[in-house]
Amino acid sequence: MKFRLRQMEVFRAVMLTGSINGASKLLFISQPAVSRIVAHTEQTLGLALFTRAKGKLVPTPEGEALFREVDGFYQQALRVDEFARNLAHGSTGTLMLCSSPCLSRGLMARAITRFVQRYPQIRVNYHVTLLADMAAEVLGHKVDLAVSVMPLQHPNLQTAALMEGRMVCVMPRGHELSQRPAVAVADLARYPLIAHDRGIAFGQLVTAAFRKAGVELVSRIDIQQTEVACSLVRTGAGLALVDEFTVDGMDWPDLQVLPLVEDIVLTPSVVRSVFDQRTTHADKFVEVLQQQVADDARRPLQTGT
């Protein structure tokens, strides 16, 4: 057989990610190894699968045609793998999920609980992951679906919005701003501020809001995780701008949460691969998740105010 299974796997990874670097991360192998396998595949098949343009790999018409066949074969292999796992575990199967960390304590916890109550024989394997790593997990079939706090932009992902949320301000209870119905970013500029690092999505959203308001964002502490920001506020390090999902139901009576005058909008979304055409446990979970979102919309947000 000229076209071996490993070559198919590497070829498919390059097609999904659009680069040698992306394929190496998806498969957890080195970039030189990916390059060697791609070159060997082209040589043994006698086909040019990619053209190189400005450092990028662009699939040839032959490469695109081959990919359609390879991906169909790969999906069938996944079905066989899932069937084998179901034989080992009975008729249950396992649902593989991940989400943004800020959604884990509220929405995802409630939805997963609802799911396992409705489908008690389906196991759930759930973890949190950062937006930067989510595409690789979905496209690499490490999870059946992901729930991101913001839509992911990728040609091989399909993203369906679930709801809208906002960034809010967290401050110590009794702070001098706490009597206001809402605070503006201009108000926050007068106090020590804890903000998300500007290199991540939340940080970019907040920076853009300050820029739009004509206010310079000067943070005392930059963080990556929202719960860390809340912990720092509790110890008196400053005020923080965080997503409303993290403070949903938090049991921190010493903190107070106020809305912002400016809308900094978040759109939690379901993320799946465009190549995943199977009807799986993931479809059941999406249905449960949508029902949970609808129920949550009818209850007041618990923010500890």
Beta strands, then each sheet from edge to edge (+ up, - down):
strand 1: 50-53
strand 2: 56-59
strand 3: 94-99
strand 4: 123-128
strand 5: 145-148
strand 6: 157-161
strand 7: 165-172
strand 8: 193-196
strand 9: 221-223
strand 10: 239-243
strand 11: 255-259
strand 12: 265-266
strand 13: 269-273
sheet 1: 1+ 2-
sheet 2: 4+ 3+ 5+ 13- 6+
sheet 3: 9+ 8+ 10+ 7- 11+
sheet 4: 9+ 8+ 10+ 7- 12+
end
